[in-house]
Amino acid sequence: KQLEFAAQYLLANGAIVMPCKIGDEVYRISKRYGKWVILPREVGCITYSITYQNEVVWQLFTTALDVLGVTVFLTREDAEDAIRRKERKTT
């Protein structure tokens, strides 16, 4: 509870900056019919959680709950890089 209060305080005072705004376009990666695709999506809601290691994890609501840097990316180039990494792991 104290970490959540501290994070709210830091967010309200600019020490933690949100990675994007509601309405921004982000790029979600998804596997469709065995192939990775990039789906542009509009951010509808932004939430965060704090891990036990005090890391902030951003979650963006597009059409699904996506984790920034895992399934959704701020730039198309980052999404393309993530797909290349995933494809290298499977070959």
Secondary structure in CASP SS format (residue, H / E / C, confidence):
PFRMAT SS
TARGET T0000
AUTHOR 0000-0000-0000
METHOD secondary structure of the structure
MODEL  1
K C 1.00
Q H 1.00
L H 1.00
E H 1.00
F H 1.00
A H 1.00
A H 1.00
Q H 1.00
Y H 1.00
L H 1.00
L H 1.00
A H 1.00
N C 1.00
G C 1.00
A C 1.00
I C 1.00
V C 1.00
M C 1.00
P C 1.00
C C 1.00
K C 1.00
I C 1.00
G C 1.00
D C 1.00
E E 1.00
V E 1.00
Y E 1.00
R E 1.00
I E 1.00
S E 1.00
K E 1.00
R E 1.00
Y C 1.00
G C 1.00
K E 1.00
W E 1.00
V E 1.00
I E 1.00
L E 1.00
P E 1.00
R E 1.00
E E 1.00
V C 1.00
G C 1.00
C E 1.00
I E 1.00
T E 1.00
Y E 1.00
S E 1.00
I E 1.00
T C 1.00
Y C 1.00
Q C 1.00
N C 1.00
E C 1.00
V E 1.00
V E 1.00
W E 1.00
Q E 1.00
L E 1.00
F E 1.00
T C 1.00
T C 1.00
A C 1.00
L E 1.00
D E 1.00
V E 1.00
L E 1.00
G C 1.00
V C 1.00
T C 1.00
V E 1.00
F E 1.00
L C 1.00
T C 1.00
R H 1.00
E H 1.00
D H 1.00
A H 1.00
E H 1.00
D H 1.00
A H 1.00
I H 1.00
R H 1.00
R H 1.00
K H 1.00
E H 1.00
R H 1.00
K H 1.00
T H 1.00
T C 1.00
END
